[in-house]
Amino acid sequence: MTLAAEIEHLQQKGLYVTANEHDACGVGFVAHIKGEKRHDIVTQALKILENIDHRGAVGADKLMGDGAGILIQIPDALYREEMAKQGVTLPPAGEYGVGMIFLPKEHASRLACEQEMERAIKAEGQVLLGWR
C-alpha cells in the first residue's frame, strides 16, 4: 500500500482495527484534553492501574509485579533542579529525554552497565547529559 493510499485509508477508517482487539489487553488512558499537567490525572491513572485485573504478565505469578506502570510527561522542573545540583544544564523542555534503568547494586556490575549504556547512547548519535 502506498503512503497516499494508507493515509486515505486511515482518514476513512481511522486507527481502530477490530482484528487487533486482543492487543489492547489491560490498557487505560487518562489525559487533560488541553495537555494541562495535573496531579489528579496521575492519581486517576494509578487508580486505573490498580483496577486492571489483566495486564499481560499478571497471570504468571500473582505475588510478583508484572512491570505495569504509567507513562507521564517528563517533570522538567524536577529534572532541571536535580541536574543543576550536578552542574548539568538541561536543554529546553521537549529537547531531551529520560531513561529509567534498573542497575545492579554491586558497584563493579553497576559501573559496567552504566558504561554499556553510555556506549549505546553514543552509538545512537545521542549525548548523555548525566545520571540521576
N, CA, C and O atoms as a GROMACS GRO file, in nm:
protein
  528
    1MET      N    1   0.085  -0.117   0.000
    1MET     CA    2   0.000   0.000   0.000
    1MET      C    3   0.090   0.124   0.000
    1MET      O    4   0.184   0.132   0.080
    2THR      N    5   0.062   0.217  -0.088
    2THR     CA    6   0.140   0.340  -0.094
    2THR      C    7   0.107   0.428   0.026
    2THR      O    8   0.006   0.408   0.093
    3LEU      N    9   0.193   0.524   0.051
    3LEU     CA   10   0.171   0.615   0.163
    3LEU      C   11   0.040   0.693   0.144
    3LEU      O   12  -0.036   0.710   0.239
    4ALA      N   13   0.016   0.739   0.024
    4ALA     CA   14  -0.108   0.814  -0.003
    4ALA      C   15  -0.231   0.726   0.020
    4ALA      O   16  -0.330   0.772   0.076
    5ALA      N   17  -0.224   0.601  -0.024
    5ALA     CA   18  -0.336   0.509  -0.004
    5ALA      C   19  -0.355   0.479   0.144
    5ALA      O   20  -0.468   0.469   0.192
    6GLU      N   21  -0.244   0.466   0.217
    6GLU     CA   22  -0.254   0.438   0.361
    6GLU      C   23  -0.316   0.558   0.434
    6GLU      O   24  -0.401   0.539   0.521
    7ILE      N   25  -0.275   0.678   0.398
    7ILE     CA   26  -0.333   0.798   0.460
    7ILE      C   27  -0.482   0.807   0.430
    7ILE      O   28  -0.561   0.837   0.519
    8GLU      N   29  -0.518   0.782   0.306
    8GLU     CA   30  -0.661   0.786   0.269
    8GLU      C   31  -0.740   0.681   0.347
    8GLU      O   32  -0.849   0.708   0.396
    9HIS      N   33  -0.684   0.561   0.358
    9HIS     CA   34  -0.750   0.454   0.434
    9HIS      C   35  -0.770   0.496   0.580
    9HIS      O   36  -0.879   0.477   0.635
   10LEU      N   37  -0.666   0.553   0.642
   10LEU     CA   38  -0.676   0.596   0.781
   10LEU      C   39  -0.777   0.708   0.798
   10LEU      O   40  -0.849   0.712   0.898
   11GLN      N   41  -0.783   0.799   0.704
   11GLN     CA   42  -0.879   0.908   0.712
   11GLN      C   43  -1.022   0.856   0.702
   11GLN      O   44  -1.112   0.909   0.767
   12GLN      N   45  -1.042   0.753   0.623
   12GLN     CA   46  -1.176   0.696   0.606
   12GLN      C   47  -1.213   0.600   0.718
   12GLN      O   48  -1.327   0.601   0.765
   13LYS      N   49  -1.119   0.518   0.761
   13LYS     CA   50  -1.148   0.410   0.855
   13LYS      C   51  -1.099   0.437   0.997
   13LYS      O   52  -1.149   0.375   1.092
   14GLY      N   53  -1.002   0.528   1.014
   14GLY     CA   54  -0.945   0.553   1.146
   14GLY      C   55  -0.838   0.450   1.181
   14GLY      O   56  -0.801   0.367   1.098
   15LEU      N   57  -0.790   0.456   1.305
   15LEU     CA   58  -0.683   0.366   1.350
   15LEU      C   59  -0.733   0.234   1.407
   15LEU      O   60  -0.657   0.138   1.418
   16TYR      N   61  -0.860   0.230   1.443
   16TYR     CA   62  -0.913   0.111   1.509
   16TYR      C   63  -0.927  -0.004   1.409
   16TYR      O   64  -0.985   0.011   1.302
   17VAL      N   65  -0.874  -0.120   1.447
   17VAL     CA   66  -0.883  -0.240   1.366
   17VAL      C   67  -0.937  -0.350   1.456
   17VAL      O   68  -0.870  -0.390   1.552
   18THR      N   69  -1.055  -0.400   1.428
   18THR     CA   70  -1.116  -0.500   1.515
   18THR      C   71  -1.031  -0.625   1.528
   18THR      O   72  -1.035  -0.692   1.631
   19ALA      N   73  -0.956  -0.658   1.425
   19ALA     CA   74  -0.870  -0.777   1.430
   19ALA      C   75  -0.765  -0.766   1.540
   19ALA      O   76  -0.712  -0.868   1.586
   20ASN      N   77  -0.733  -0.643   1.582
   20ASN     CA   78  -0.633  -0.622   1.687
   20ASN      C   79  -0.695  -0.603   1.824
   20ASN      O   80  -0.626  -0.560   1.917
   21GLU      N   81  -0.819  -0.634   1.839
   21GLU     CA   82  -0.892  -0.613   1.965
   21GLU      C   83  -0.816  -0.670   2.084
   21GLU      O   84  -0.810  -0.608   2.190
   22HIS      N   85  -0.758  -0.788   2.069
   22HIS     CA   86  -0.686  -0.854   2.177
   22HIS      C   87  -0.558  -0.780   2.218
   22HIS      O   88  -0.507  -0.802   2.327
   23ASP      N   89  -0.505  -0.694   2.132
   23ASP     CA   90  -0.378  -0.626   2.159
   23ASP      C   91  -0.387  -0.521   2.268
   23ASP      O   92  -0.284  -0.482   2.323
   24ALA      N   93  -0.507  -0.475   2.301
   24ALA     CA   94  -0.520  -0.367   2.399
   24ALA      C   95  -0.554  -0.419   2.538
   24ALA      O   96  -0.613  -0.348   2.619
   25CYS      N   97  -0.517  -0.540   2.565
   25CYS     CA   98  -0.548  -0.601   2.694
   25CYS      C   99  -0.483  -0.524   2.807
   25CYS      O  100  -0.362  -0.504   2.809
   26GLY      N  101  -0.565  -0.479   2.902
   26GLY     CA  102  -0.512  -0.412   3.020
   26GLY      C  103  -0.457  -0.274   2.996
   26GLY      O  104  -0.352  -0.240   3.050
   27VAL      N  105  -0.525  -0.193   2.917
   27VAL     CA  106  -0.478  -0.058   2.889
   27VAL      C  107  -0.582   0.043   2.936
   27VAL      O  108  -0.702   0.026   2.911
   28GLY      N  109  -0.538   0.147   3.003
   28GLY     CA  110  -0.625   0.259   3.040
   28GLY      C  111  -0.560   0.387   2.994
   28GLY      O  112  -0.440   0.391   2.971
   29PHE      N  113  -0.639   0.492   2.980
   29PHE     CA  114  -0.586   0.618   2.930
   29PHE      C  115  -0.655   0.734   3.000
   29PHE      O  116  -0.778   0.741   3.001
   30VAL      N  117  -0.578   0.823   3.058
   30VAL     CA  118  -0.630   0.944   3.123
   30VAL      C  119  -0.544   1.060   3.077
   30VAL      O  120  -0.421   1.052   3.081
   31ALA      N  121  -0.606   1.169   3.034
   31ALA     CA  122  -0.531   1.287   2.990
   31ALA      C  123  -0.620   1.410   3.002
   31ALA      O  124  -0.743   1.400   3.002
   32HIS      N  125  -0.557   1.524   3.011
   32HIS     CA  126  -0.630   1.650   3.004
   32HIS      C  127  -0.639   1.688   2.857
   32HIS      O  128  -0.537   1.687   2.787
   33ILE      N  129  -0.755   1.721   2.811
   33ILE     CA  130  -0.778   1.745   2.668
   33ILE      C  131  -0.688   1.856   2.612
   33ILE      O  132  -0.658   1.857   2.493
   34LYS      N  133  -0.646   1.949   2.698
   34LYS     CA  134  -0.561   2.060   2.652
   34LYS      C  135  -0.416   2.043   2.695
   34LYS      O  136  -0.336   2.136   2.684
   35GLY      N  137  -0.381   1.925   2.744
   35GLY     CA  138  -0.243   1.896   2.780
   35GLY      C  139  -0.198   1.954   2.913
   35GLY      O  140  -0.079   1.960   2.941
   36GLU      N  141  -0.293   1.997   2.996
   36GLU     CA  142  -0.259   2.054   3.126
   36GLU      C  143  -0.200   1.946   3.216
   36GLU      O  144  -0.251   1.834   3.221
   37LYS      N  145  -0.094   1.980   3.287
   37LYS     CA  146  -0.030   1.886   3.381
   37LYS      C  147  -0.097   1.902   3.516
   37LYS      O  148  -0.095   2.009   3.575
   38ARG      N  149  -0.157   1.792   3.565
   38ARG     CA  150  -0.227   1.798   3.694
   38ARG      C  151  -0.204   1.670   3.771
   38ARG      O  152  -0.200   1.561   3.714
   39HIS      N  153  -0.189   1.683   3.902
   39HIS     CA  154  -0.165   1.567   3.988
   39HIS      C  155  -0.284   1.470   3.987
   39HIS      O  156  -0.264   1.349   3.994
   40ASP      N  157  -0.406   1.522   3.978
   40ASP     CA  158  -0.522   1.432   3.982
   40ASP      C  159  -0.525   1.339   3.861
   40ASP      O  160  -0.586   1.232   3.868
   41ILE      N  161  -0.462   1.377   3.752
   41ILE     CA  162  -0.454   1.288   3.636
   41ILE      C  163  -0.366   1.167   3.670
   41ILE      O  164  -0.398   1.054   3.634
   42VAL      N  165  -0.256   1.192   3.740
   42VAL     CA  166  -0.168   1.082   3.784
   42VAL      C  167  -0.243   0.993   3.882
   42VAL      O  168  -0.234   0.870   3.874
   43THR      N  169  -0.317   1.053   3.975
   43THR     CA  170  -0.394   0.976   4.072
   43THR      C  171  -0.496   0.887   4.002
   43THR      O  172  -0.512   0.771   4.039
   44GLN      N  173  -0.564   0.941   3.901
   44GLN     CA  174  -0.662   0.862   3.825
   44GLN      C  175  -0.594   0.749   3.748
   44GLN      O  176  -0.648   0.638   3.741
   45ALA      N  177  -0.477   0.777   3.691
   45ALA     CA  178  -0.404   0.673   3.618
   45ALA      C  179  -0.363   0.560   3.711
   45ALA      O  180  -0.370   0.443   3.674
   46LEU      N  181  -0.320   0.594   3.832
   46LEU     CA  182  -0.283   0.490   3.930
   46LEU      C  183  -0.404   0.408   3.971
   46LEU      O  184  -0.393   0.288   3.994
   47LYS      N  185  -0.520   0.472   3.980
   47LYS     CA  186  -0.643   0.400   4.014
   47LYS      C  187  -0.678   0.302   3.903
   47LYS      O  188  -0.718   0.189   3.930
   48ILE      N  189  -0.664   0.344   3.778
   48ILE     CA  190  -0.688   0.253   3.665
   48ILE      C  191  -0.595   0.132   3.676
   48ILE      O  192  -0.639   0.017   3.664
   49LEU      N  193  -0.467   0.160   3.699
   49LEU     CA  194  -0.368   0.052   3.708
   49LEU      C  195  -0.402  -0.045   3.821
   49LEU      O  196  -0.387  -0.166   3.806
   50GLU      N  197  -0.448   0.008   3.931
   50GLU     CA  198  -0.486  -0.073   4.046
   50GLU      C  199  -0.605  -0.164   4.014
   50GLU      O  200  -0.615  -0.274   4.067
   51ASN      N  201  -0.694  -0.118   3.927
   51ASN     CA  202  -0.818  -0.191   3.899
   51ASN      C  203  -0.812  -0.280   3.775
   51ASN      O  204  -0.909  -0.350   3.745
   52ILE      N  205  -0.702  -0.278   3.703
   52ILE     CA  206  -0.691  -0.365   3.585
   52ILE      C  207  -0.650  -0.504   3.632
   52ILE      O  208  -0.542  -0.523   3.687
   53ASP      N  209  -0.737  -0.601   3.608
   53ASP     CA  210  -0.707  -0.738   3.650
   53ASP      C  211  -0.604  -0.805   3.562
   53ASP      O  212  -0.519  -0.879   3.610
   54HIS      N  213  -0.611  -0.779   3.433
   54HIS     CA  214  -0.521  -0.848   3.341
   54HIS      C  215  -0.433  -0.747   3.271
   54HIS      O  216  -0.479  -0.671   3.186
   55ARG      N  217  -0.304  -0.746   3.308
   55ARG     CA  218  -0.209  -0.653   3.250
   55ARG      C  219  -0.100  -0.731   3.178
   55ARG      O  220   0.018  -0.702   3.197
   56GLY      N  221  -0.135  -0.825   3.100
   56GLY     CA  222  -0.034  -0.900   3.027
   56GLY      C  223   0.025  -1.012   3.110
   56GLY      O  224  -0.026  -1.124   3.107
   57ALA      N  225   0.132  -0.985   3.184
   57ALA     CA  226   0.205  -1.089   3.256
   57ALA      C  227   0.153  -1.116   3.396
   57ALA      O  228   0.211  -1.197   3.467
   58VAL      N  229   0.047  -1.051   3.438
   58VAL     CA  230   0.000  -1.065   3.576
   58VAL      C  231  -0.037  -1.210   3.612
   58VAL      O  232  -0.028  -1.249   3.728
   59GLY      N  233  -0.078  -1.288   3.513
   59GLY     CA  234  -0.120  -1.425   3.541
   59GLY      C  235  -0.006  -1.518   3.575
   59GLY      O  236  -0.029  -1.626   3.630
   60ALA      N  237   0.118  -1.480   3.544
   60ALA     CA  238   0.231  -1.568   3.566
   60ALA      C  239   0.252  -1.598   3.715
   60ALA      O  240   0.271  -1.714   3.753
   61ASP      N  241   0.247  -1.497   3.798
   61ASP     CA  242   0.264  -1.515   3.942
   61ASP      C  243   0.200  -1.395   4.010
   61ASP      O  244   0.254  -1.285   4.006
   62LYS      N  245   0.086  -1.415   4.071
   62LYS     CA  246   0.011  -1.305   4.129
   62LYS      C  247   0.083  -1.236   4.245
   62LYS      O  248   0.044  -1.127   4.286
   63LEU      N  249   0.189  -1.299   4.298
   63LEU     CA  250   0.264  -1.239   4.408
   63LEU      C  251   0.378  -1.150   4.358
   63LEU      O  252   0.437  -1.075   4.436
   64MET      N  253   0.409  -1.158   4.230
   64MET     CA  254   0.519  -1.081   4.174
   64MET      C  255   0.464  -0.968   4.088
   64MET      O  256   0.357  -0.981   4.030
   65GLY      N  257   0.537  -0.859   4.081
   65GLY     CA  258   0.498  -0.749   3.994
   65GLY      C  259   0.514  -0.787   3.849
   65GLY      O  260   0.596  -0.872   3.814
   66ASP      N  261   0.436  -0.724   3.764
   66ASP     CA  262   0.442  -0.757   3.622
   66ASP      C  263   0.504  -0.644   3.540
   66ASP      O  264   0.504  -0.650   3.417
   67GLY      N  265   0.558  -0.542   3.607
   67GLY     CA  266   0.622  -0.433   3.535
   67GLY      C  267   0.524  -0.331   3.483
   67GLY      O  268   0.565  -0.238   3.412
   68ALA      N  269   0.395  -0.344   3.515
   68ALA     CA  270   0.297  -0.248   3.468
   68ALA      C  271   0.320  -0.114   3.538
   68ALA      O  272   0.363  -0.111   3.653
   69GLY      N  273   0.290  -0.007   3.470
   69GLY     CA  274   0.307   0.125   3.529
   69GLY      C  275   0.233   0.229   3.448
   69GLY      O  276   0.147   0.197   3.366
   70ILE      N  277   0.266   0.354   3.473
   70ILE     CA  278   0.203   0.462   3.399
   70ILE      C  279   0.310   0.543   3.326
   70ILE      O  280   0.426   0.548   3.369
   71LEU      N  281   0.271   0.604   3.218
   71LEU     CA  282   0.359   0.688   3.139
   71LEU      C  283   0.315   0.833   3.162
   71LEU      O  284   0.198   0.867   3.141
   72ILE      N  285   0.407   0.916   3.206
   72ILE     CA  286   0.374   1.056   3.234
   72ILE      C  287   0.469   1.147   3.156
   72ILE      O  288   0.570   1.102   3.103
   73GLN      N  289   0.434   1.274   3.149
   73GLN     CA  290   0.524   1.371   3.089
   73GLN      C  291   0.648   1.384   3.176
   73GLN      O  292   0.642   1.359   3.297
   74ILE      N  293   0.758   1.423   3.117
   74ILE     CA  294   0.881   1.443   3.194
   74ILE      C  295   0.860   1.561   3.287
   74ILE      O  296   0.824   1.670   3.242
   75PRO      N  297   0.883   1.543   3.418
   75PRO     CA  298   0.870   1.655   3.512
   75PRO      C  299   0.992   1.747   3.499
   75PRO      O  300   1.087   1.738   3.578
   76ASP      N  301   0.988   1.835   3.400
   76ASP     CA  302   1.102   1.918   3.364
   76ASP      C  303   1.160   1.995   3.483
   76ASP      O  304   1.281   1.996   3.502
   77ALA      N  305   1.075   2.059   3.562
   77ALA     CA  306   1.125   2.139   3.675
   77ALA      C  307   1.204   2.052   3.773
   77ALA      O  308   1.309   2.093   3.822
   78LEU      N  309   1.154   1.931   3.801
   78LEU     CA  310   1.224   1.839   3.891
   78LEU      C  311   1.361   1.802   3.835
   78LEU      O  312   1.462   1.813   3.904
   79TYR      N  313   1.365   1.759   3.708
   79TYR     CA  314   1.493   1.718   3.649
   79TYR      C  315   1.588   1.837   3.637
   79TYR      O  316   1.709   1.822   3.657
   80ARG      N  317   1.536   1.952   3.603
   80ARG     CA  318   1.619   2.072   3.591
   80ARG      C  319   1.687   2.103   3.726
   80ARG      O  320   1.807   2.132   3.732
   81GLU      N  321   1.609   2.097   3.833
   81GLU     CA  322   1.662   2.124   3.968
   81GLU      C  323   1.764   2.018   4.009
   81GLU      O  324   1.872   2.051   4.058
   82GLU      N  325   1.730   1.892   3.989
   82GLU     CA  326   1.820   1.783   4.030
   82GLU      C  327   1.950   1.783   3.949
   82GLU      O  328   2.058   1.763   4.006
   83MET      N  329   1.941   1.805   3.820
   83MET     CA  330   2.062   1.802   3.738
   83MET      C  331   2.149   1.925   3.763
   83MET      O  332   2.271   1.918   3.750
   84ALA      N  333   2.087   2.038   3.798
   84ALA     CA  334   2.164   2.159   3.831
   84ALA      C  335   2.254   2.132   3.952
   84ALA      O  336   2.364   2.187   3.960
   85LYS      N  337   2.208   2.049   4.045
   85LYS     CA  338   2.290   2.012   4.162
   85LYS      C  339   2.418   1.942   4.120
   85LYS      O  340   2.519   1.945   4.191
   86GLN      N  341   2.414   1.878   4.001
   86GLN     CA  342   2.532   1.808   3.948
   86GLN      C  343   2.609   1.895   3.850
   86GLN      O  344   2.707   1.850   3.790
   87GLY      N  345   2.564   2.019   3.832
   87GLY     CA  346   2.631   2.109   3.739
   87GLY      C  347   2.590   2.087   3.594
   87GLY      O  348   2.660   2.130   3.503
   88VAL      N  349   2.477   2.021   3.572
   88VAL     CA  350   2.430   1.993   3.437
   88VAL      C  351   2.316   2.088   3.403
   88VAL      O  352   2.217   2.097   3.476
   89THR      N  353   2.330   2.158   3.292
   89THR     CA  354   2.223   2.245   3.243
   89THR      C  355   2.149   2.170   3.133
   89THR      O  356   2.207   2.132   3.032
   90LEU      N  357   2.021   2.148   3.155
   90LEU     CA  358   1.942   2.073   3.057
   90LEU      C  359   1.901   2.162   2.940
   90LEU      O  360   1.884   2.283   2.956
   91PRO      N  361   1.885   2.102   2.823
   91PRO     CA  362   1.831   2.176   2.708
   91PRO      C  363   1.686   2.216   2.738
   91PRO      O  364   1.630   2.174   2.839
   92PRO      N  365   1.625   2.295   2.652
   92PRO     CA  366   1.484   2.333   2.674
   92PRO      C  367   1.394   2.210   2.685
   92PRO      O  368   1.423   2.105   2.627
   93ALA      N  369   1.285   2.225   2.760
   93ALA     CA  370   1.187   2.115   2.774
   93ALA      C  371   1.145   2.068   2.635
   93ALA      O  372   1.120   2.148   2.545
   94GLY      N  373   1.137   1.936   2.620
   94GLY     CA  374   1.099   1.877   2.492
   94GLY      C  375   1.218   1.845   2.403
   94GLY      O  376   1.202   1.781   2.299
   95GLU      N  377   1.337   1.888   2.443
   95GLU     CA  378   1.456   1.863   2.362
   95GLU      C  379   1.553   1.766   2.428
   95GLU      O  380   1.668   1.752   2.386
   96TYR      N  381   1.505   1.698   2.533
   96TYR     CA  382   1.586   1.594   2.596
   96TYR      C  383   1.493   1.481   2.639
   96TYR      O  384   1.372   1.500   2.653
   97GLY      N  385   1.550   1.366   2.660
   97GLY     CA  386   1.472   1.250   2.703
   97GLY      C  387   1.528   1.195   2.834
   97GLY      O  388   1.636   1.232   2.878
   98VAL      N  389   1.451   1.107   2.893
   98VAL     CA  390   1.488   1.046   3.020
   98VAL      C  391   1.470   0.896   3.008
   98VAL      O  392   1.368   0.849   2.956
   99GLY      N  393   1.566   0.820   3.054
   99GLY     CA  394   1.554   0.675   3.055
   99GLY      C  395   1.554   0.624   3.197
   99GLY      O  396   1.628   0.674   3.282
  100MET      N  397   1.471   0.524   3.224
  100MET     CA  398   1.471   0.461   3.356
  100MET      C  399   1.539   0.326   3.342
  100MET      O  400   1.494   0.240   3.266
  101ILE      N  401   1.647   0.309   3.415
  101ILE     CA  402   1.728   0.188   3.403
  101ILE      C  403   1.746   0.128   3.542
  101ILE      O  404   1.787   0.198   3.635
  102PHE      N  405   1.716   0.000   3.555
  102PHE     CA  406   1.736  -0.069   3.682
  102PHE      C  407   1.876  -0.127   3.682
  102PHE      O  408   1.907  -0.217   3.603
  103LEU      N  409   1.960  -0.076   3.769
  103LEU     CA  410   2.101  -0.114   3.773
  103LEU      C  411   2.130  -0.205   3.891
  103LEU      O  412   2.060  -0.200   3.992
  104PRO      N  413   2.235  -0.288   3.879
  104PRO     CA  414   2.274  -0.374   3.990
  104PRO      C  415   2.323  -0.289   4.108
  104PRO      O  416   2.369  -0.177   4.089
  105LYS      N  417   2.312  -0.343   4.229
  105LYS     CA  418   2.359  -0.273   4.349
  105LYS      C  419   2.511  -0.287   4.363
  105LYS      O  420   2.577  -0.198   4.416
  106GLU      N  421   2.564  -0.398   4.316
  106GLU     CA  422   2.708  -0.424   4.327
  106GLU      C  423   2.782  -0.323   4.240
  106GLU      O  424   2.752  -0.308   4.121
  107HIS      N  425   2.881  -0.254   4.298
  107HIS     CA  426   2.948  -0.140   4.235
  107HIS      C  427   3.008  -0.172   4.097
  107HIS      O  428   2.981  -0.100   4.001
  108ALA      N  429   3.088  -0.278   4.087
  108ALA     CA  430   3.155  -0.309   3.960
  108ALA      C  431   3.054  -0.342   3.851
  108ALA      O  432   3.069  -0.298   3.737
  109SER      N  433   2.952  -0.418   3.886
  109SER     CA  434   2.848  -0.452   3.787
  109SER      C  435   2.772  -0.328   3.744
  109SER      O  436   2.739  -0.311   3.627
  110ARG      N  437   2.746  -0.242   3.841
  110ARG     CA  438   2.674  -0.117   3.811
  110ARG      C  439   2.755  -0.032   3.713
  110ARG      O  440   2.701   0.019   3.615
  111LEU      N  441   2.884  -0.016   3.740
  111LEU     CA  442   2.970   0.063   3.651
  111LEU      C  443   2.975   0.003   3.511
  111LEU      O  444   2.971   0.076   3.412
  112ALA      N  445   2.982  -0.128   3.503
  112ALA     CA  446   2.985  -0.195   3.373
  112ALA      C  447   2.857  -0.167   3.295
  112ALA      O  448   2.861  -0.142   3.175
  113CYS      N  449   2.743  -0.172   3.364
  113CYS     CA  450   2.615  -0.144   3.298
  113CYS      C  451   2.605   0.002   3.255
  113CYS      O  452   2.557   0.031   3.145
  114GLU      N  453   2.651   0.093   3.339
  114GLU     CA  454   2.649   0.235   3.303
  114GLU      C  455   2.737   0.261   3.182
  114GLU      O  456   2.699   0.336   3.092
  115GLN      N  457   2.856   0.198   3.178
  115GLN     CA  458   2.945   0.215   3.064
  115GLN      C  459   2.883   0.162   2.936
  115GLN      O  460   2.898   0.222   2.830
  116GLU      N  461   2.812   0.048   2.946
  116GLU     CA  462   2.746  -0.009   2.829
  116GLU      C  463   2.633   0.082   2.780
  116GLU      O  464   2.615   0.101   2.660
  117MET      N  465   2.558   0.139   2.874
  117MET     CA  466   2.452   0.232   2.837
  117MET      C  467   2.510   0.356   2.768
  117MET      O  468   2.456   0.402   2.667
  118GLU      N  469   2.618   0.408   2.822
  118GLU     CA  470   2.682   0.525   2.764
  118GLU      C  471   2.733   0.495   2.624
  118GLU      O  472   2.724   0.580   2.535
  119ARG      N  473   2.786   0.374   2.602
  119ARG     CA  474   2.833   0.333   2.470
  119ARG      C  475   2.717   0.327   2.372
  119ARG      O  476   2.727   0.375   2.259
  120ALA      N  477   2.604   0.268   2.416
  120ALA     CA  478   2.487   0.254   2.329
  120ALA      C  479   2.427   0.390   2.295
  120ALA      O  480   2.385   0.414   2.182
  121ILE      N  481   2.423   0.479   2.392
  121ILE     CA  482   2.371   0.615   2.369
  121ILE      C  483   2.456   0.686   2.265
  121ILE      O  484   2.403   0.747   2.172
  122LYS      N  485   2.587   0.677   2.280
  122LYS     CA  486   2.678   0.741   2.185
  122LYS      C  487   2.665   0.678   2.046
  122LYS      O  488   2.668   0.748   1.946
  123ALA      N  489   2.651   0.546   2.042
  123ALA     CA  490   2.637   0.475   1.914
  123ALA      C  491   2.511   0.519   1.839
  123ALA      O  492   2.506   0.513   1.716
  124GLU      N  493   2.410   0.562   1.912
  124GLU     CA  494   2.285   0.609   1.851
  124GLU      C  495   2.292   0.758   1.813
  124GLU      O  496   2.194   0.815   1.766
  125GLY      N  497   2.409   0.818   1.834
  125GLY     CA  498   2.426   0.959   1.798
  125GLY      C  499   2.366   1.056   1.898
  125GLY      O  500   2.341   1.172   1.866
  126GLN      N  501   2.342   1.007   2.020
  126GLN     CA  502   2.283   1.091   2.124
  126GLN      C  503   2.393   1.133   2.223
  126GLN      O  504   2.505   1.083   2.218
  127VAL      N  505   2.358   1.224   2.312
  127VAL     CA  506   2.453   1.274   2.411
  127VAL      C  507   2.397   1.244   2.550
  127VAL      O  508   2.283   1.280   2.581
  128LEU      N  509   2.476   1.180   2.633
  128LEU     CA  510   2.436   1.154   2.771
  128LEU      C  511   2.465   1.280   2.852
  128LEU      O  512   2.579   1.326   2.858
  129LEU      N  513   2.362   1.334   2.913
  129LEU     CA  514   2.377   1.457   2.992
  129LEU      C  515   2.416   1.427   3.135
  129LEU      O  516   2.482   1.509   3.199
  130GLY      N  517   2.377   1.311   3.187
  130GLY     CA  518   2.413   1.277   3.323
  130GLY      C  519   2.326   1.166   3.378
  130GLY      O  520   2.235   1.117   3.312
  131TRP      N  521   2.357   1.127   3.499
  131TRP     CA  522   2.284   1.023   3.570
  131TRP      C  523   2.217   1.085   3.690
  131TRP      O  524   2.274   1.175   3.752
  132ARG      N  525   2.100   1.040   3.726
  132ARG     CA  526   2.033   1.085   3.848
  132ARG      C  527   2.007   0.964   3.934
  132ARG      O  528   1.951   0.976   4.043
   0.00000   0.00000   0.00000
